């Protein structure tokens, strides 16, 4: 799968990036791996980075990791305006 970034460029999906970002926001490692794995198994050839963000945030909240999702959103608002 490829990721279409906000800038319009594309890159190969790297599940490790999702894991690292989620763990840095306070998500347990195993939960972060589950989310990244579920993204890896999707069949889309290309996904927008915003779609991935929405998916990860939704998964974090559904797995009881609302504080990690809030931290992720806070970081995005602060750093990725």
CORLINRA-V696776 format. One record per residue. N is the residue number from 1. RES is the residue in one small letter. PSI is psi in degrees with one decimal (NA if undefined). OMEGA is omega in whole degrees, -180 to 180 (999 if undefined). D_FIRST is the distance of its C-alpha to the first C-alpha in whole Angstrom. Layout:
n = {N;N}
res = {RES;RES}
psi = {PSI;PSI}
omega = {OMEGA;OMEGA}
d_first = {D_FIRST;D_FIRST}
//
This chain:
n = {1;2;3;4;5;6;7;8;9;10;11;12;13;14;15;16;17;18;19;20;21;22;23;24;25;26;27;28;29;30;31;32;33;34;35;36;37;38;39;40;41;42;43;44;45;46;47;48;49;50;51;52;53;54;55;56;57;58;59;60;61;62;63;64;65;66;67;68;69;70;71;72;73;74;75;76;77;78;79;80;81}
res = {x;x;x;x;x;x;x;x;x;x;x;x;x;x;x;x;x;x;x;x;x;x;x;x;x;x;x;x;x;x;x;x;x;x;x;x;x;x;x;x;x;x;x;x;x;x;x;x;x;x;x;x;x;x;x;x;x;x;x;x;x;x;x;x;x;x;x;x;x;x;x;x;x;x;x;x;x;x;x;x;x}
psi = {145.5;152.7;127.7;115.3;168.7;-32.4;-12.9;-15.0;164.0;155.3;160.9;137.9;129.6;103.5;-29.7;-31.7;-38.7;-45.1;-49.9;-45.7;-43.6;-42.6;-40.9;-25.6;-2.3;6.4;139.4;145.8;-47.2;-38.5;-41.7;-41.2;-39.8;-44.6;-46.0;-39.3;-41.1;-33.1;-40.8;-29.7;-0.8;154.0;-3.3;142.3;-35.1;136.0;143.8;145.8;-31.3;-32.9;-41.8;-44.6;-49.3;-41.8;-48.5;-44.9;-41.7;-44.4;-41.2;-47.4;-40.1;-20.4;16.4;21.7;47.9;-37.3;-36.0;-40.5;-42.1;-40.2;-41.1;-47.5;-40.5;-43.9;-46.1;-44.2;-37.0;-42.9;-25.9;43.9;NA}
omega = {175;179;174;-175;-180;-179;-178;178;178;174;179;179;178;-177;-179;179;178;-179;-178;-179;-179;180;179;179;176;179;175;-177;-177;178;178;179;178;-179;180;179;179;175;-179;-177;178;-172;-180;176;-179;174;175;178;178;176;179;179;180;180;-179;180;178;179;178;-179;-179;180;177;-178;-178;-179;176;178;178;178;179;-180;179;178;180;-179;-177;-171;-173;-179;999}
d_first = {0;4;7;10;13;16;18;16;14;10;9;6;6;9;11;14;14;14;17;19;19;20;22;24;24;26;24;25;23;22;21;19;17;17;15;13;13;13;10;8;9;8;8;7;5;6;7;11;12;15;13;12;15;17;15;16;20;20;19;21;24;24;24;27;26;27;29;25;24;27;26;23;24;27;25;23;26;28;26;23;26}
//
